[in-house]
Amino acid sequence: MSVTIVAQRWTLVQHTLEVCPRWTVLRQGLTSVVGGDLSFPNVITAMLDDDESWKAMVSFCETVMSQKEADG
């Protein structure tokens, strides 16, 4: 996999996690658990420090992926 493709996927994940308007409501639930800073370092730290943060992130990811798969 090329560096460009990896960078594009990384940017897409970051966009989904931090700013995509489609996930605003879902993101609010996530930030209520892990805090307002959804940068990768902060989210990873929260997930490793706290089981509730881990579960909140898993739930966010599963919901986003399920909805994207349903969209086709």
C-alpha positions as CSV (number, residue, x, y, z in Angstrom):
1,M,0.0,0.0,0.0
2,S,1.4,3.4,-1.0
3,V,2.1,6.2,1.5
4,T,-0.4,8.3,-0.3
5,I,-3.2,5.8,0.2
6,V,-2.3,5.4,3.8
7,A,-2.3,9.2,4.3
8,Q,-5.7,9.5,2.5
9,R,-7.3,6.8,4.7
10,W,-5.8,8.4,7.9
11,T,-7.3,11.7,6.8
12,L,-10.7,10.1,6.2
13,V,-10.6,8.5,9.7
14,Q,-9.6,11.8,11.3
15,H,-12.4,13.6,9.4
16,T,-15.0,11.1,10.5
17,L,-13.9,11.2,14.1
18,E,-13.5,14.9,14.5
19,V,-15.5,17.0,12.1
20,C,-17.9,15.1,9.7
21,P,-21.3,16.7,10.2
22,R,-23.0,13.3,9.7
23,W,-21.7,12.0,13.0
24,T,-22.3,15.1,15.1
25,V,-24.8,13.5,17.5
26,L,-22.8,10.3,17.7
27,R,-19.7,12.3,18.3
28,Q,-21.3,14.2,21.2
29,G,-21.9,10.9,23.0
30,L,-18.2,10.0,22.5
31,T,-16.9,13.4,23.7
32,S,-19.0,13.1,26.8
33,V,-16.9,10.1,27.8
34,V,-13.5,10.7,26.3
35,G,-13.5,14.5,26.4
36,G,-13.7,17.2,23.8
37,D,-10.3,16.6,22.2
38,L,-10.8,13.8,19.6
39,S,-7.3,13.9,18.3
40,F,-5.8,10.4,17.8
41,P,-3.3,10.7,20.7
42,N,-6.0,11.9,23.1
43,V,-8.5,9.2,22.1
44,I,-5.9,6.4,22.3
45,T,-4.7,7.6,25.7
46,A,-8.3,7.8,26.9
47,M,-9.0,4.3,25.6
48,L,-6.0,2.8,27.3
49,D,-6.7,4.6,30.6
50,D,-10.4,3.9,31.0
51,D,-12.6,1.0,30.1
52,E,-15.6,3.3,29.6
53,S,-13.6,5.3,27.0
54,W,-12.6,2.1,25.3
55,K,-16.3,1.0,25.1
56,A,-17.4,4.4,23.9
57,M,-14.9,4.4,21.0
58,V,-15.8,0.8,20.0
59,S,-19.5,1.8,20.0
60,F,-18.7,4.9,17.9
61,C,-16.7,2.9,15.4
62,E,-19.3,0.0,15.1
63,T,-22.1,2.5,14.6
64,V,-20.3,4.5,11.9
65,M,-19.3,1.3,10.1
66,S,-22.8,-0.2,10.3
67,Q,-24.3,2.9,8.9
68,K,-21.7,3.2,6.1
69,E,-22.3,-0.5,5.2
70,A,-26.0,0.1,5.1
71,D,-25.5,3.0,2.7
72,G,-23.8,0.6,0.3
